[in-house]
Amino acid sequence: MNHRSGGRDTRWARWTRPTLVRRLLLGQLATLALLWSVAAGLLLMEALSQELYGARAAYGAIFSVAENLVDQPEKQHASLQAVDRALREAYGDKDNADMAPSILVWQAGRLVYKSDGVPEAIRNTQLDVVEKLTADGRQWRAGTRESTSSDARVMLVIPSDTKQFVLSFNSHGYYILPLVISIPFLLFPAWLSIRLALRPWRKVGREIASRGPRHLTPLAFEPRHEELRPMVQSINALMQRLSDSAVRERNFIADAAHELRTPIAAIRINVEVLRAQGMLVKGNRELLDGMLRSSARAARLVSQLLRLMRSNAEGDVAPARRLALDELLQERLAALSGLAQVRGVELELVATQPGLEVTGDREGLMSMIDNLIENAIKYSPASAAVMVHLSAAATQAVFTVTDQGPGIAPALRSRVFDRFFRDPDQTQTGSGLGLAIVKSVIENHGGEITIDSNPHDGQGLRVTVSLPLAARQSSEPGSNATQDVMPAPE
């Protein structure tokens, strides 16, 4: 029940979501409805006017028949009946007196013809004036005229109620009937014409959607349309401003980081010289140790800022070098083994398919691997193990780094990739730039990164990185697959 209700809600939301196509289509339909309403209003005004439909021609025809056949009563009656039928067929319903005009004809004061369904006692009080009359409990509109050449009188009678408008529509329907009939048939052509007219807008939308966060070059699509050109020009101008702003930001951070490296290094050298003199009291030595730790932290922050700026700079990554990922992982594990020994953490690499190659920037990939493994070592408790697993999945090389640390709360896992963001509950020191650098490098290489819990016991963290395999690289996990366990060198 809930699934069906959710599906209905989704369909209803899709159909009620505002779109330009629907807006333009409704605008066209509203215009047609307005035209139809105007035409219907004119008919209603005519129905309520003091004239009867086709009265002049009808009176003339009836007078002619009555006067020319006055000495032939049977032919006169038949001819008047034919005129009556013609009036009903032309202006109403020949089989229903309530939906058609009716006639009464007098000669020498005697009623010689009366349409069916019309009260015989109905009479006008004035000649040549359309009056509202009541007869047999109904309202009628009637007008009586007298011949200028004889004693003949003719009365035209129509209903004076809601059916009067229907009668007016029947008599003048050829004016608005095509409009009413055309409305359903205009829906599809109108929708198709709007869709075709909006194709340039969709081209612009697709090109914008295909852009990456650092792809700030002007749009390649150059519209010729007067309505679309200003929008594309504004978007290109905005991209240029964003690109200039990003370049200024990177240059400022890079310049500031470069300038900071020299004073930080000088502070560290001076502190180490003071320590080497050996004439410090215990309290001063502890202060100098703290200064060394702070300078090391500052130096690491500066180094990470420089890495982040290089990874974010457009054109800085040139993925043209084939790299054996298992060899690169083993090399970095060996380089970090000293840090792991100090922390009492064991490093282990498991490659289910050795020889997997990726195409990319060696320095960037080394920075990404180092940050992931350093984080795993730093947050793992003593005597724990950090597992690095490498395998292939379809066209991707997949490696995971699993630790036994405190992990990251699910609500924070999407935010840890933001610059300078750190879990408020973490007790380890850090700058909050490591995972931002990792994500930037992975995106530059067309890969993906995900974070979840350690699948073995739910404790700790597992980071999964997917990178595209190099061209012509076999990606079948089962081909020549062997499981090699390569512990990191001591």
N, C-alpha and C positions, 0 to 999 in steps of 0.2 A: 504494500500500500504506500509506504513512504517513498519507494523507488519510483512508482508511477506518479505520485504527486510531485516529486522532484523533477521528473521528466517534463510534466506539464508546465511546471513553473519555469523550467529552462526554455521550453518552446515559447511560452508566453513572453518571457523576457526578450527572446530573440526577435519576436514579431513586433514588440512594442519599443524596441531600442531605436532611438532616432537615427535616421540615415538621410543623406542628401537625396538619394534616389526617391525614397518614399516622400520626402518633403516636396520635391519638384512634381512628382506624380499627383500628390494630393492638391498641390497648387493648380495643376491643370484641371483636375476634376472639379475643384472649387470654382474655377472660372466657367467651366461648362454648366455647373449647377446654377451659377449666378445668371448666365444667359438664359437658361431654362426658366428660372424664377421670374426674370424680367418678361419673357414671352408669356408665361402663365399669368403674370400680373396684368399684362395688356389685355389678355383674353378676359380676365375677370372684370377689368374695367369696362370692356365692351359689353360683357354680359349684364352689367349693372347700369349701362347707359340707357338713354331714352329712345334708342333706335332698336328695331328688330332686324334680325339677320337677313340680309338680302331683300329687305322690305320693298324697295322701289321696284326692282325687277319682278318680284313675286306679285305685287299688286297689279302691275301692268299686264302680266300674263293672264291673271285671273279675270280682270276686267275685259280683256280682249275675248276670252272664251265665252264669258257670260253674255256679252252684248252681241257677238256674232251668231250665237246659237240660241238666241232668246225664243225663236219660233220653233225650235226642235228640242224639246225638253229632254228626250232620252239621250241624244247626242251631247247636249249640254252637260247633263249629269255625268255621262261617261268621260267627257273631256275634262271636267272639273275633277273627277276622281283620279284621272291620269296626272293632272297637275299636282294634286294632293300627294299622290304616291311619289312623284318625282321630288317634291319638296322634302318628304320624309326620308327618301333615300339619300338625297344630297346633304341634308343637314342633321339627320338624326337616325331613328330606327323606324323603319316602315311598319314593324309589327308591334310597336309599343308607343302609344300616344304620349306617355309621360316623358319619353326621350326624343320627341320630334315636334316640330311646329305643326299647328293645325289651322284649318281655315273654315270660316262660315261666310256664306254668300246669300245676300237678300236682293230680290228684285220686286219693285212695286210693293215693298213692305212685307213680302212673303219670303220665308227661308227656303231657298231652292237647293242648298247643299250645306252639309255639315260633316266635318271629319269625325271619324269614330273616336270615342273616348272624351269628347269635349262636351261640357254641359250646354244644353240648348238655351238656357236662360241667361247665359253670360252676356252682358251688354256694356259698351262704353258709354260714359256720360257725355263725352266730347269727341268731336271728330278730329282726326289728324293729331291726336295726342296719345302717347303710350301711357296706359294707366295700370295700376295694380288693382286687380279685382279678386273678389272672393266668391267662389261658387262651388257648391257641393262640398264645403268644408276644406277647400284647397285654395292656395294662392296662385294667381295667374297674372301674366303680363300680356296686355292686349292693346291693339291699335286698330281703329276703324277708319276707313277712307271711303269717300263717296265719289262716284264717277262724275266727271265734268260734262259728259255727253249723254248720260242716261240716269235712270233712277236706281242703278245698281250700287250696292254697298258691299264692301269686303272687309272682314275682320281676320287679322292674323293673331293667333294665340299661342303662347309658349308657357311652360311651367315657370313659376317664380319661387323656386326653392333650391336645395343643393343640387338637384339634377340640372339646374339651369347652366351651371358651369360645365357639366359634362356635355350638354347640348352645344355650348359655345365651342368646346374643344372638338367635337365632332364636325362642326361647321367650318372651323378654321384650323383643323389639325394638320393640314398639309403644310402649315407654316412651321410648326414646332415638332411634328412627328419625326422628321429626319434627325433632328437634334437629339430627341429622346432615344431613338433607336441606335444612334451612332455612339452613345456613351459607352456601352459594354465593348463595342468593337474598337474603340479608341484606346482602351486600357493597355493592351499589349504593344501597339505601335508607340504609344507614349512612353511606356517603360523601356522599350528597346531603344528609342531615340535618346532618352536620358542616359541609359547605360553607355551608348556609343559616345555621347557628348562628354561623359565623365572619364573616358579612357585616359586622357592625359593626366588627370588628377591621380588615377590609380598608378600610373607609371611613376609619378613623383613619389607616391606613398611607398611603392615597392622598393625604389632606390634608397629612400631614407631608412626603411626597415632593414635593408641589407647592410647598412653601415655599422661598423664596430664603434666602440666608445672612443677610439683614438683616430678614427678615419674622418678627419675634418676637412677634407678637400672639397671644393665646390661640386655641386651635383652635375653629373654628366648630361642629364636630360635638359635641353634648352627649348622650352615651349615657345611656340609662335603665337599663342593665344593671348589676347590682351588681358583677359581676366586672370590667367595663371602666371604670366610672366612676373608681375610684382611680387607674388608670394615666393616664387623660386629665387628671385633676386634677394629678397629679405632673408631667406634661409641661407643662401650662400654668404651673405654679409654676416649673419650670425655665426656661421661656421668659421669664417675668417677671424672674427673677434675671439671666438673660443680657442682657435688654434694659436693665435698670438698670445692670448692669456696663458695657455698651457706652456708655450715655449718660454715665456717670461718666468713662469713659476719654476719650471725645471732649471732654467739657467740660474735663477736666484738661489735655489736650494743647492745646486751643484757648486756654485761659487762659494756660498756660505760654508758648505761642508769642506771644500778644499781649504778655505781660510782657517777653519777650526782645527784641521789636522795638525798644523804646525804648532800652535800654542799648546794643544793637548799633549803632543809628543814632547814639547819642551818641559811641561809640568812633570811628566812621567820621568824624564831623564834627571831633572833636578831632585825629585823625591828619591829616586834610586841612588843618586850620589850621596844624599844625606844619610840614607840607610847604610851605605857602604862604609861611611866614616866610623861607625861603631861607637860613637860617643853620645848616644841618645839614651835618655831614661826610658823606662818601660812605657809610660803614658804617651810620650812623644812617638815611640815606635808604632804604637797602635794607631795613632793619628795618621802617621805616614802610610801605614798599611791601608787605612780607609781611603786615603787620597789616591793610592795606587789602584784600588778597586774602582773608585769613582772615575778615574781617568781612563781605565780600561773599558768601563761601561760607556763613557762618552766616545771613546775611539770606535767602539763597536757600532754605536748609534750613527756616527758620521759615516762609517763604512757602509752601513745598511742604507742610509739615505742616498749615497752615491750609487749603490746597486739599484735602488728603486728608480732613480732618475734615468739610469741607463736602460733599465727594462721597459720603462714607460715611453722612452723616446722613440718616435717613429723612424723607421729605417735603421735603427741601431742593431736590430736582430737580423742576421742574414743566414737563414736556415739552408746552408748549402753543403754542410759537412756531415758525412755519415759517421755515426758514433755507435759503438757496441755498448748497449745500455748496461749489460751485466758487468762488463769491465769497468765502466765508469762508476757504477755502484760499489764495486769491490774496492776501487781506488779511494773513493771518498770514505768508505767504512774504515779503511786502513788509516787514512789521515785523521779520523776522529776517534780512533781506538784509544789514544792517550786520554782524551777527555772522558771516555767511557770507563777506563780503569780508575781514574780519580773518583768518579761517581759510584764505582762498584757495579757497573751495569754491563751486561754481556750483549755483544752485537752478533747477529747471525743473519746471513743472506741465503735465501732459498730460491733457486732459479729452476723452474720446471722446464724451461726451454732456453738453453744458453744460445748466445749469438744473436739475440734480437737487436736489430739496428733501428735507430731513429735518425732523422735528419734535423739538425738544429745547431744552435750556438753552444759551444762547449762551456764557455764561461757562465752563460746564463743557466744551463742545466746543472753545472756544479753548484752554483749559488742556491738553486732550488733544492737540490738533494741535501746540501749541507744544512740549510735551515730546517728542513723536516727532521733530519736525524738529530741535530743539536737539540731541537725542541723535545724530541722523544727521550733523549738522554737526560736533559735537564729536569724533566717532570717525572721521570721514573724513580721509584724508590731504590734503595741499595739492594743488591742481589737480584734485581729484576732483569728481564731480558727485553731487548728491542729486536723485533723480527722484521726483516725486509724481505718481501716475497715478490718475485718477478715472474710473469707469465704472459701469454699472448691470448687475445680474444678477438676473433675476426681480423680486422685490419688495425687493431690497436695493441700497443705494448702497455701492459698494466702492471704497475708495481704498487705495493702497499707497505706502509710503515706502521707497525703496531707496537704500542707500549702498554705498560701497566700502571700508568700514572692516574691522577684524579679525573682525567677526561674533561670534556667540555659539555655543559648543559645543552640539551637540544635547542632551547630557545636562543642560545647565543652562537650557534654554529654558523649561521649566515653572516654574523657581524664580525667574526674574528678575522675576516679577510680585509676589513676596513683598516686604513692607516691609523696607527697609534691606539687602536682599541685593544684592551686587555680585559680578561675575565676578572671581575671585581674580587672573586674569591681566591685568586691565585696568590701564593706567597712568594713565588720566584720573581726575581727582578727581570725586567725586559723592557723593550722599547715599543712593542706592538707593531713592528714593521716586518717581522719575519714572514708571516703568512701573506701579507700584502705583496711582498716580493715574490713569493712562491706562486701566487695566483697570476701575477703579471707575466712571469716567465712562461707559465703553462699556457696562458691565453695567446701569447706571442707565438707559441709552437703549435697552436690549433688543438690543444688538449683540454682535458677537464679534470677537476678535482672535487672529491666528495669527502665528507667527514662523518663517521659514525662511531658507535661503541665497539670495543673489543668483542668479537663474536664468540670467543671461547668462554669467558666468564662474566662478560658484561662490564668488567672493570677496565679502565684505561681508554685509549683512543686508537682508532684505526683511520689512517688517511690513505685514500685510494687515488692514484694519479693515472690517467689514461693519455697516452701520446700516440699519434699516428705512426705506424711503422714506415720505414723507408721504402721507397719504390722498389718493386720486384723482390720484396722481402716476404718469404713464406710466412703466412700467419695462421696456419693450421696448428692448433695446440697439440694434435696427436702425432704430427709428423716428426719422427726422430726425437720424440720428447723423452727426456731423461730428467731425473730429479737429482740435481747436484746441490749438496749442502756445503757452503763455503764459509766457514767461520772467519770473522775478520782477523787479520794478523795481529798478534800481540805486540 
